[in-house]
Every structure is written in structure tokens, then in C-alpha cells.
């Protein structure tokens, strides 16, 4: 007879008490306890006693009278049977804290991970011999899961903090580099502008100064355009157009421009074809030109002797462009910095050649958006590099396929034709612009072409003058005091004003153009204003 369930002794261990009453109290405590309790008997670990809280661990199962490993067979491969028998043999209790157990809540149910705090204690018989093991268990699964959740949240917060710190560092680096790259050409613009207004300058010096100002102005614009395009790509807002155009003419024009640029750098340039090419394709010629200008232009920039070659092939709707040069080359260590915004091979690259490194990043993004890739194929220091760009295109319906031996590229650069004088003669224009400098610039552009014009300094004045005057066309800035361009054009259209109104905006993003069209603008010209583009837009809208 074991000590947990003895026969009532002849003398009670509780003076003045009823032994049977004391046993009944213990039984009641055992059965009503909120924590799980069980007693296993012998080496077979037969369930001799369990309370309702223990039965809830294994609902719908028969436990009493069955060996532990038969009643709950999923426990056979777990450490519990061995631990119970160890306690039975040695008498040393085992205490478990947040111990995992894989349990089936029903005989045929799935295994679930639960966690328990438990104590195994040996129970001896009346003569002191090992009888069984008592189990006292508390389900702490909720506590463990709460800890895990808290730990995950802590890790997430730590990760978010690390990302925020990295983003701040990247932003600071980006702004520092951007400031440097923009200030460099701006410094040249400001410096040579001061020199250009000096008295007694020779015509040759003035032309040289103006050429430097013009070249550095374009460099600033390229940097800003790259930043805007990259931001649109990363925001998922850059769209790829589907335009039907002549691939052969496109490559011929591009080849002519690159040959001209290469000659300026003292090197040769070749375009070769390695397979038949479709005469016409459906793709985005603007983005394709951007990809090739960035890739080939970069090769020409870093090649001071020898040549740059563009090799074109087509296969199953994929155009592949291999750009190989005999330039300075890139080491494996330097290659790791490629395709990172505002990163170049090393600091000497920036000092000698300038640039932001944005072109490579943008080119890769554009290739991927067009279903292809952009990679460094091979490079050796002092021998040159090869970059491969690919894009997916669709052949135009009915387009011919031209064999490579029949493809020849002209080497003539098609320079823009000079504007003819008086193209806008007798045209009445209202210019709505708050910037005095832009007013003067546009005044010169318009008067050189024979136009007559009036100026309004803000949107509200522009609305009034447009209604009172007899104008053929309105040029209107978007951002102005009192009333911006959007509100002004909506006001005019609501009042029945039907004359063409061209938006002038420093925003060159497609979304801004679409917004302008929705407001009621007839055309759109982005700043800085390019005179030929402005005149062409005016001529188109006035049908001259």
C-alpha cells in the first residue's frame, strides 16, 4: 500500500481528527485543484489517478488503467517516459520549466506544441518501496507564446531601428554627394557667368565661357533628371510605353550621335550587328535610348584611347546590346561598388571624370522594367570592360527581318535645324509668369520669332487679362502666388475660355503632365525651357 492512499491507521496522525475525513479532504483537494495532477503506478506507468484538470490536457481520451505510452502514444518518442522512469528509480524529482510537448488534443487530431511547468515526484508504498510517480503540471503555453511575440516585436523594432539608421545614413550620404555633384557644375556656371560680364572680353573668350556655362547647365539637368527617374522607378511610378518605331533607324541615329561624341573624346566608335534584326519593333524608344546613352556614354567617358563598340543581336523577342571598350577597366573590388547610387569604382574616378553613378543604377532598373537585365560581363584593369544590356520587345505586325549583312549605319549627325525667323509673326501671346528672370527670357524667345505679348505676374491677373484681351495663346506658369496655374486655367475653362493654354512647369514627371491636362491645359513645356521645343509646341497648337 502506497503512502498516497493508506489504510486508516488505528491511531490518527491528526490528533482529534477523523482519518477518513482527512483522506476525503485530500481527495477533494486533488480532484478540484485547477492545476493538472496525475499518479502513475509502476514501471509501466499505468494511470492510477488523474484529476479533471489533467484530463483536459487529453480531452476525449481514456487514461485511467492504461499505461502512459499506450494512452498517449505520441509521447513515446518524447523525453517524458524516460524522465518519469528515472524519477521512479532514483527518487530524485525532476522539475521542468516551460518544457515543450507535442500533444494531440484528440486521438486522431494533429500534433500541437504546448508548454508546461511540471514537477515529477516519486511516491513510495507503506514499506518505503517505490510505488509510482506523481505529476503536477501547469499549462504555460500562453505565457511562452506571449514571450515569443514580445521577442519578435523586439527584434522587429530593433530591425526597424537599424533600417531607419541605415536609411538616415544613406540619406545623409545621398544629400552630401548630390550637393557635391550639383555644386561642381554650378560653381563653373557662376564663375564663368561672372567672367562673361567683364568688359573688353574678346569674342573667342566670351564664346568659350558661354560654352562652359551651357555644358555645365546640361550636366546639372542630367543629374536632376536621373534623380527624378530613379525616384520614380523605386516608387513604382515609372511606366514603359509601347510605341511602334523603326529599330534600324533608331540604331542608325544613335550610332551617329555616339560616333560624334567618341571623336570629341579622341577615340573610335563602332556599331556592329551579330544577327538578323526586325525592321520595326514595339517598345519604349525613349527609355531604350536612355539605356544605350547611359551605357555607351559611360564607356566613351572612361575610354581615353582605343575604341568603344556596341554589338547588337536579337533572339526570340529579346534585344541584347554588348558594350565593350578599351578603357581603364574595373577590378573585382571596384566592381562591388557598381550599381549603387552615388557610388563609383573609387574616389579617383569621381575626381577625374565626375558623375554620380546614378546612370548605372537607373540603367539596370530600366532594363529590368523592360523585361531584361544589365550586368558587367567582364573587366580587366588597364584593358577595358564589357557591359551587357537586354530588353524584351515585340516585333511590329508585318515587319521585315533584316539580315546583318544588309544593315549599315550612317555616320552623319543630324544636327537640329536653326529656327526660322518670324515664325510667330503677329501672334498675340499672354505670358502668365511671376519670375522676372523667366519673363525676360521668354520675352526674348518670343520677340526673336516676331510674337507680340503681354505679361501677367500671377494667376488672378492672368485670368483677368485673358478675359479682357484678344490673345491667340496663353503661356502660364504652374506655381504662382495668389492663384496657381491649375486654379487659373480651371477658372478660365469654366468661364468658356477656349484659346490654347500651355503649362510651363519645372516638374517634368508624367503625373504632372497628366494633372495639367485634367485641369484644362492644352500643352505642356517643362523648365528649363528649351526654345525649339517651346516654339514647336506653339506652332502646333496655333496651326501655323
C-alpha positions as CSV (number, residue, x, y, z in Angstrom):
1,X,0.0,0.0,0.0
2,X,1.4,3.4,-1.0
3,X,1.7,6.4,1.1
4,X,-0.7,8.5,-1.0
5,X,-3.6,6.1,-0.3
6,X,-3.0,4.3,3.1
7,X,-5.5,2.2,5.1
8,X,-6.9,4.2,8.0
9,X,-4.4,3.7,10.9
10,X,-5.5,2.6,14.3
11,X,-4.2,5.9,15.6
12,X,-4.8,9.0,13.7
13,X,-1.8,11.2,12.8
14,X,-4.1,14.1,13.3
15,X,-5.0,14.2,17.0
16,X,-8.7,14.9,17.5
17,X,-9.5,14.3,13.8
18,X,-11.2,11.7,11.8
19,X,-8.8,9.8,9.5
20,X,-11.4,9.2,6.8
21,X,-12.3,12.8,6.9
22,X,-8.7,13.8,6.3
23,X,-8.4,11.4,3.4
24,X,-11.6,12.8,1.9
25,X,-10.2,16.3,2.2
26,X,-7.0,15.3,0.4
27,X,-9.1,13.6,-2.3
28,X,-11.2,16.7,-2.7
29,X,-8.2,18.9,-3.0
30,X,-6.7,16.6,-5.6
31,X,-9.8,16.5,-7.7
32,X,-10.7,20.2,-7.5
33,X,-7.2,21.6,-8.0
34,X,-7.0,24.0,-11.0
35,X,-3.6,22.5,-11.9
36,X,-3.2,19.2,-13.6
37,X,-2.4,16.2,-11.3
38,X,-1.8,12.5,-12.1
39,X,-0.3,9.4,-10.5
40,X,1.4,6.7,-12.5
41,X,2.0,3.3,-11.0
42,X,5.0,1.0,-11.6
43,X,7.4,0.7,-14.4
44,X,4.6,0.5,-16.9
45,X,3.5,4.0,-15.7
46,X,-0.2,3.0,-15.5
47,X,-2.5,5.9,-14.9
48,X,-3.9,5.2,-11.4
49,X,-5.4,8.6,-10.6
50,X,-5.9,11.9,-12.6
51,X,-7.9,15.0,-11.8
52,X,-10.3,16.8,-14.3
53,X,-7.6,19.4,-15.0
54,X,-5.2,16.7,-16.2
55,X,-8.0,15.1,-18.3
56,X,-8.4,18.5,-20.1
57,X,-4.9,18.1,-21.5
58,X,-6.1,15.0,-23.4
59,X,-9.9,15.6,-23.9
60,X,-11.9,12.6,-25.2
61,X,-9.2,10.1,-24.2
62,X,-9.4,7.1,-21.8
63,X,-6.4,7.4,-19.5
64,X,-7.2,5.6,-16.2
65,X,-6.0,2.0,-16.1
66,X,-3.8,2.3,-19.2
67,X,0.0,2.6,-19.4
68,X,1.2,6.1,-20.2
69,X,2.7,5.2,-23.6
70,X,-0.5,3.4,-24.7
71,X,-2.9,6.1,-23.6
72,X,-0.9,8.9,-25.2
73,X,1.2,7.2,-27.9
74,X,2.6,10.5,-29.3
75,X,4.7,10.7,-26.1
76,X,6.7,7.6,-26.9
77,X,9.3,9.5,-29.0
78,X,9.4,12.4,-26.5
79,X,11.6,12.5,-23.3
80,X,8.7,12.3,-20.8
81,X,8.5,8.4,-20.3
82,X,12.3,8.3,-19.7
83,X,12.2,11.2,-17.2
84,X,9.3,9.6,-15.3
85,X,11.0,6.2,-15.0
86,X,14.2,8.0,-13.9
87,X,12.3,9.6,-11.1
88,X,10.8,6.3,-10.1
89,X,14.2,4.6,-10.0
90,X,16.3,7.2,-8.4
91,X,13.8,9.1,-6.2
92,X,15.3,12.4,-7.5
93,X,12.5,14.7,-8.5
94,X,12.5,16.5,-11.9
95,X,11.3,20.0,-12.4
96,X,10.5,21.3,-15.9
97,X,10.0,24.9,-16.8
98,X,8.3,26.0,-20.0
99,X,9.0,22.5,-21.3
100,X,7.7,21.8,-24.9
101,X,5.4,18.9,-25.5
102,X,3.8,17.7,-28.8
103,X,0.2,16.7,-27.9
104,X,-2.8,15.6,-29.8
105,X,-5.9,17.2,-28.4
106,X,-7.9,14.3,-29.7
107,X,-6.8,10.7,-30.7
108,X,-6.8,11.5,-34.4
109,X,-6.1,15.2,-34.2
110,X,-2.9,17.0,-35.3
111,X,0.1,17.4,-33.1
112,X,0.2,20.7,-31.3
113,X,3.1,22.3,-29.5
114,X,2.2,23.1,-25.9
115,X,4.4,24.2,-23.0
116,X,4.3,23.1,-19.3
117,X,5.8,23.8,-15.9
118,X,5.8,20.4,-14.2
119,X,7.2,18.5,-11.2
120,X,7.7,14.7,-11.1
121,X,8.0,13.3,-7.6
122,X,8.3,9.6,-6.6
123,X,5.6,8.1,-4.4
124,X,6.5,5.2,-2.1
125,X,4.4,2.4,-0.6
126,X,3.7,1.7,3.1
127,X,7.1,-0.1,3.4
128,X,9.0,2.6,1.6
129,X,9.3,0.8,-1.7
130,X,9.0,2.8,-5.0
131,X,5.3,2.7,-6.0
132,X,4.8,5.3,-8.7
133,X,5.3,8.9,-9.8
134,X,3.2,12.0,-9.0
135,X,2.9,14.7,-11.7
136,X,1.9,18.3,-11.1
137,X,1.6,20.3,-14.3
138,X,0.6,23.8,-15.4
139,X,0.0,24.7,-19.0
140,X,2.1,27.9,-19.7
141,X,1.6,27.9,-23.5
142,X,0.1,31.4,-23.5
143,X,3.0,32.7,-21.4
144,X,5.6,31.2,-23.8
145,X,3.8,32.5,-26.9
146,X,3.5,35.9,-25.3
147,X,7.2,35.9,-24.7
148,X,7.9,34.8,-28.2
149,X,5.6,37.5,-29.6
150,X,7.4,40.1,-27.4
151,X,10.7,38.8,-28.6
152,X,9.6,39.0,-32.2
153,X,8.3,42.5,-31.7
154,X,11.6,43.5,-30.0
155,X,13.5,42.0,-33.0
156,X,11.2,43.8,-35.4
157,X,11.7,47.1,-33.5
158,X,15.5,46.5,-33.5
159,X,15.4,45.7,-37.2
160,X,13.2,48.8,-37.9
161,X,15.6,50.9,-35.9
162,X,18.6,49.5,-37.8
163,X,16.9,50.1,-41.1
164,X,15.9,53.7,-40.0
165,X,19.5,54.4,-39.0
166,X,20.8,52.9,-42.3
167,X,18.2,55.0,-44.2
168,X,19.3,58.1,-42.4
169,X,22.9,57.4,-43.1
170,X,22.1,56.7,-46.8
171,X,20.1,59.9,-47.0
172,X,22.9,61.9,-45.5
173,X,25.4,60.3,-47.9
174,X,23.0,60.8,-50.8
175,X,22.5,64.5,-49.9
176,X,26.2,65.1,-49.4
177,X,27.1,63.5,-52.7
178,X,24.2,65.2,-54.5
179,X,25.3,68.6,-53.1
180,X,28.8,67.9,-54.3
181,X,27.8,66.8,-57.8
182,X,25.4,69.7,-58.3
183,X,27.6,72.3,-56.7
184,X,30.6,71.4,-59.0
185,X,28.9,72.4,-62.3
186,X,27.0,75.2,-60.5
187,X,30.4,76.6,-59.4
188,X,31.5,76.6,-63.1
189,X,28.3,78.3,-64.2
190,X,28.5,81.0,-61.6
191,X,32.3,81.6,-62.1
192,X,32.2,81.8,-65.8
193,X,29.0,83.9,-65.7
194,X,30.9,86.5,-63.7
195,X,33.8,86.3,-66.2
196,X,31.3,86.7,-69.1
197,X,30.1,90.1,-68.0
198,X,33.6,91.6,-67.8
199,X,34.3,94.4,-70.1
200,X,36.8,94.2,-73.0
201,X,36.4,90.4,-73.5
202,X,37.4,89.0,-76.8
203,X,34.7,87.3,-78.8
204,X,36.6,84.0,-78.5
205,X,36.8,84.2,-74.7
206,X,33.1,85.0,-74.5
207,X,32.2,82.1,-76.7
208,X,34.4,79.8,-74.6
209,X,32.8,81.0,-71.3
210,X,29.3,80.6,-72.7
211,X,30.1,77.1,-74.0
212,X,31.3,76.1,-70.5
213,X,28.2,77.6,-68.9
214,X,26.0,75.7,-71.4
215,X,27.8,72.4,-70.9
216,X,27.7,72.6,-67.1
217,X,24.0,73.6,-67.2
218,X,23.2,70.4,-69.1
219,X,25.2,68.4,-66.5
220,X,23.0,69.8,-63.7
221,X,19.9,69.0,-65.7
222,X,21.1,65.4,-66.3
223,X,21.8,64.8,-62.6
224,X,18.3,66.1,-61.7
225,X,16.7,64.0,-64.4
226,X,18.5,60.9,-63.2
227,X,17.4,61.5,-59.6
228,X,13.8,62.0,-60.7
229,X,13.8,58.9,-62.9
230,X,15.4,56.8,-60.2
231,X,12.9,58.0,-57.6
232,X,10.0,57.2,-60.0
233,X,11.4,53.7,-60.5
234,X,11.8,53.0,-56.8
235,X,8.3,54.3,-56.2
236,X,6.9,52.1,-58.9
237,X,5.6,55.1,-60.8
238,X,7.7,54.9,-64.0
239,X,5.7,53.5,-66.8
240,X,7.0,51.9,-70.0
241,X,5.4,53.0,-73.2
242,X,4.5,50.7,-76.2
243,X,5.5,52.6,-79.4
244,X,5.9,51.2,-82.9
245,X,9.2,52.5,-84.3
246,X,11.9,51.6,-86.8
247,X,14.7,49.8,-84.9
248,X,17.1,50.2,-87.8
249,X,16.6,54.0,-88.0
250,X,16.8,54.2,-84.2
251,X,20.2,52.5,-84.1
252,X,21.5,54.5,-87.1
253,X,20.6,57.8,-85.4
254,X,22.1,56.6,-82.1
255,X,25.3,55.4,-83.8
256,X,25.8,58.8,-85.5
257,X,25.5,60.7,-82.2
258,X,27.9,58.3,-80.4
259,X,30.5,58.5,-83.2
260,X,30.4,62.3,-82.9
261,X,30.8,62.1,-79.1
262,X,33.6,59.5,-79.3
263,X,35.5,61.7,-81.8
264,X,35.3,64.5,-79.3
265,X,37.0,62.2,-76.8
266,X,39.7,61.2,-79.3
267,X,38.6,57.6,-79.7
268,X,36.7,55.5,-82.3
269,X,33.2,54.1,-82.0
270,X,31.6,51.2,-83.9
271,X,28.1,49.6,-84.0
272,X,28.1,46.0,-85.2
273,X,25.2,43.5,-85.7
274,X,25.5,39.9,-84.9
275,X,22.1,38.6,-86.1
276,X,19.1,39.5,-88.2
277,X,17.1,42.4,-86.7
278,X,13.4,43.2,-87.0
279,X,12.9,46.4,-89.1
280,X,10.3,47.7,-86.7
281,X,9.6,46.9,-83.1
282,X,7.1,47.8,-80.4
283,X,8.8,49.1,-77.3
284,X,9.7,52.4,-75.5
285,X,12.2,54.2,-77.7
286,X,12.8,57.0,-75.1
287,X,13.8,54.5,-72.4
288,X,15.8,52.4,-74.8
289,X,17.7,55.4,-75.9
290,X,18.3,56.3,-72.2
291,X,19.7,52.8,-71.6
292,X,22.1,53.0,-74.5
293,X,23.2,56.6,-73.9
294,X,24.0,55.7,-70.2
295,X,25.8,52.5,-71.2
296,X,27.7,53.6,-74.3
297,X,28.2,57.2,-72.9
298,X,29.8,55.7,-69.8
299,X,32.1,53.6,-71.9
300,X,33.2,56.6,-74.0
301,X,33.6,58.7,-70.9
302,X,36.1,56.3,-69.3
303,X,38.0,55.4,-72.5
304,X,40.8,57.7,-73.5
305,X,42.4,55.6,-76.2
306,X,41.3,52.8,-78.5
307,X,37.6,52.4,-79.1
308,X,34.1,51.6,-77.9
309,X,31.9,49.0,-79.7
310,X,28.2,48.4,-79.5
311,X,27.3,44.9,-80.6
312,X,23.5,44.2,-81.2
313,X,21.7,40.9,-81.5
314,X,18.1,39.8,-81.4
315,X,16.7,36.4,-80.3
316,X,13.1,35.4,-79.7
317,X,11.9,38.9,-78.8
318,X,15.0,39.9,-76.8
319,X,17.4,42.6,-78.0
320,X,20.8,42.3,-76.5
321,X,23.4,45.1,-76.5
322,X,27.0,44.3,-75.6
323,X,29.1,47.5,-74.9
324,X,32.8,46.8,-75.0
325,X,35.6,49.3,-74.5
326,X,39.3,49.5,-74.3
327,X,39.2,51.9,-71.3
328,X,40.6,51.9,-67.8
329,X,38.8,48.7,-66.7
330,X,37.4,47.7,-63.3
331,X,39.0,45.5,-60.6
332,X,36.9,42.9,-58.8
333,X,37.0,45.0,-55.6
334,X,35.8,48.1,-57.5
335,X,33.1,46.1,-59.2
336,X,31.4,45.6,-55.9
337,X,30.6,49.3,-55.8
338,X,28.8,49.3,-59.2
339,X,25.0,49.7,-59.4
340,X,25.0,51.7,-56.1
341,X,23.5,55.2,-56.1
342,X,26.2,57.8,-55.9
343,X,29.0,55.2,-55.9
344,X,31.8,54.8,-58.4
345,X,34.7,52.4,-58.7
346,X,36.9,54.6,-56.4
347,X,37.3,58.2,-55.4
348,X,39.8,58.9,-58.1
349,X,37.1,58.1,-60.7
350,X,34.9,60.9,-59.3
351,X,37.8,63.4,-59.1
352,X,39.0,62.7,-62.7
353,X,35.7,62.0,-64.6
354,X,32.9,63.4,-62.3
355,X,29.4,61.9,-62.3
356,X,27.2,60.4,-59.7
357,X,27.0,56.7,-60.5
358,X,23.2,57.1,-60.8
359,X,23.3,56.2,-64.5
360,X,24.3,52.6,-63.9
361,X,21.6,52.1,-61.3
362,X,18.9,53.7,-63.4
363,X,20.0,51.7,-66.5
364,X,19.7,48.4,-64.6
365,X,16.2,49.4,-63.3
366,X,15.1,50.4,-66.8
367,X,16.3,47.1,-68.3
368,X,14.5,45.1,-65.7
369,X,11.3,47.1,-66.2
370,X,11.6,46.3,-69.9
371,X,12.0,42.6,-69.2
372,X,15.7,42.3,-69.4
373,X,18.9,42.9,-67.4
374,X,22.0,44.9,-67.2
375,X,25.3,43.3,-66.0
376,X,29.0,43.7,-66.0
377,X,30.1,40.8,-68.2
378,X,33.9,41.1,-67.8
379,X,36.6,43.7,-67.0
380,X,40.3,43.9,-66.6
381,X,42.3,46.8,-65.2
382,X,44.0,48.7,-68.0
383,X,42.3,46.6,-70.7
384,X,38.7,47.6,-70.7
385,X,35.2,46.4,-69.7
386,X,32.1,44.8,-71.3
387,X,28.6,45.5,-70.1
388,X,25.5,43.7,-71.4
389,X,22.1,45.2,-71.6
390,X,19.0,43.4,-72.7
391,X,15.3,44.3,-73.2
392,X,12.3,42.5,-74.4
393,X,10.5,43.9,-77.4
394,X,7.6,42.9,-79.7
395,X,8.1,42.8,-83.4
396,X,5.7,45.1,-85.3
397,X,3.0,43.2,-87.2
398,X,4.2,42.6,-90.7
399,X,7.7,44.0,-90.0
400,X,10.5,42.7,-92.2
401,X,13.6,40.9,-90.7
402,X,16.8,42.4,-92.0
403,X,19.9,40.2,-92.3
404,X,23.0,41.5,-90.6
405,X,25.0,42.0,-93.8
406,X,22.3,44.4,-95.1
407,X,22.4,46.7,-92.1
408,X,24.6,49.7,-92.4
409,X,24.7,52.7,-90.1
410,X,25.2,56.2,-91.4
411,X,27.9,58.3,-89.7
412,X,26.2,61.7,-90.2
413,X,25.0,63.6,-87.1
414,X,21.6,65.1,-87.8
415,X,22.0,68.5,-86.1
416,X,18.8,70.4,-85.3
417,X,17.8,72.9,-87.9
418,X,18.1,76.5,-86.8
419,X,14.8,78.2,-86.1
420,X,13.4,80.3,-89.0
421,X,12.9,84.0,-88.2
422,X,9.4,85.4,-87.7
423,X,7.7,82.0,-87.3
424,X,5.4,83.6,-84.7
425,X,4.9,86.9,-86.5
426,X,1.7,88.8,-85.5
427,X,1.0,86.1,-82.8
428,X,-0.6,87.7,-79.7
429,X,0.6,85.9,-76.6
430,X,-0.3,86.3,-72.9
431,X,2.6,85.3,-70.6
432,X,1.4,84.5,-67.0
433,X,4.7,84.2,-65.1
434,X,5.8,85.5,-61.7
435,X,9.5,85.1,-62.1
436,X,11.1,88.3,-63.5
437,X,14.1,86.3,-65.0
438,X,11.7,83.9,-66.8
439,X,9.7,86.8,-68.0
440,X,12.8,88.3,-69.6
441,X,13.9,85.0,-71.1
442,X,10.5,84.2,-72.6
443,X,10.2,87.8,-73.9
444,X,13.5,87.3,-75.8
445,X,12.4,83.9,-77.2
446,X,9.1,85.3,-78.4
447,X,10.2,88.6,-79.8
448,X,13.0,86.9,-81.7
449,X,10.3,84.9,-83.5
450,X,8.1,88.0,-84.2
451,X,5.4,87.5,-81.5
452,X,3.6,90.3,-79.6
453,X,2.9,89.7,-75.9
454,X,1.7,90.9,-72.6
455,X,2.7,89.8,-69.1
456,X,0.7,88.9,-66.0
457,X,2.6,88.4,-62.8
458,X,0.2,86.0,-61.1
459,X,-2.8,83.7,-61.8
460,X,-5.6,86.1,-60.9
461,X,-4.1,88.8,-63.1
462,X,-3.7,86.3,-65.8
463,X,-7.4,85.3,-65.7
464,X,-8.4,88.9,-65.9
465,X,-6.1,89.8,-68.8
466,X,-7.0,86.6,-70.7
467,X,-10.7,87.5,-70.5
468,X,-10.2,91.2,-71.4
469,X,-7.6,90.8,-74.2
470,X,-7.6,89.2,-77.6
471,X,-4.8,86.6,-77.4
472,X,-4.0,83.7,-79.7
473,X,-2.3,81.7,-77.0
474,X,-1.6,81.8,-73.2
475,X,1.7,80.6,-71.7
476,X,1.0,80.0,-68.0
477,X,3.4,79.0,-65.1
478,X,2.0,76.4,-62.7
479,X,3.4,77.6,-59.4
480,X,2.4,81.2,-58.8
481,X,1.3,83.4,-55.8
482,X,-2.4,84.3,-55.2
483,X,-3.7,81.8,-57.7
484,X,-1.7,78.9,-59.2
485,X,-1.8,77.8,-62.8
486,X,-4.2,74.9,-62.2
487,X,-6.8,77.1,-60.5
488,X,-6.4,79.8,-63.1
489,X,-6.9,77.5,-66.1
490,X,-9.9,75.8,-64.4
491,X,-11.4,79.2,-63.8
492,X,-10.9,80.2,-67.5
493,X,-12.3,77.0,-68.8
494,X,-15.3,77.3,-66.5
495,X,-16.0,80.7,-68.0
496,X,-15.9,79.3,-71.5
497,X,-12.3,80.4,-72.5
498,X,-11.3,78.2,-75.4
499,X,-7.9,79.5,-76.6
500,X,-4.8,77.3,-76.2
501,X,-3.1,77.5,-72.8
502,X,0.4,76.0,-72.5
503,X,1.6,75.0,-69.0
504,X,5.1,76.0,-68.0
505,X,6.4,73.9,-65.1
506,X,9.6,72.8,-63.5
507,X,8.0,69.4,-62.9
508,X,9.0,67.1,-65.7
509,X,7.1,64.0,-64.4
510,X,4.4,62.3,-66.4
511,X,2.0,62.6,-63.5
512,X,2.3,66.4,-63.6
513,X,1.6,66.5,-67.3
514,X,-1.5,64.4,-66.8
515,X,-2.6,66.6,-64.0
516,X,-2.2,69.7,-66.2
517,X,-4.3,68.1,-69.0
518,X,-7.0,67.3,-66.5
519,X,-7.0,70.9,-65.3
520,X,-7.6,72.1,-68.8
521,X,-4.1,73.0,-70.2
522,X,-3.8,72.4,-74.0
523,X,0.0,71.8,-73.9
524,X,2.9,71.3,-71.6
525,X,6.5,72.6,-71.7
526,X,8.9,71.7,-68.8
527,X,11.5,74.0,-67.4
528,X,14.3,74.8,-68.1
529,X,12.7,75.9,-71.3
530,X,14.3,74.7,-74.5
531,X,13.5,77.3,-77.1
532,X,13.0,75.0,-80.1
533,X,10.6,72.8,-78.0
534,X,8.6,75.9,-76.9
535,X,8.3,77.3,-80.5
536,X,7.4,73.9,-81.9
537,X,4.6,73.5,-79.3
538,X,3.3,77.0,-80.0
539,X,3.3,76.3,-83.7
540,X,1.5,73.0,-83.3
541,X,-1.3,74.5,-81.1
542,X,-1.8,77.6,-83.3
543,X,-1.6,75.6,-86.5
544,X,0.9,77.8,-88.1
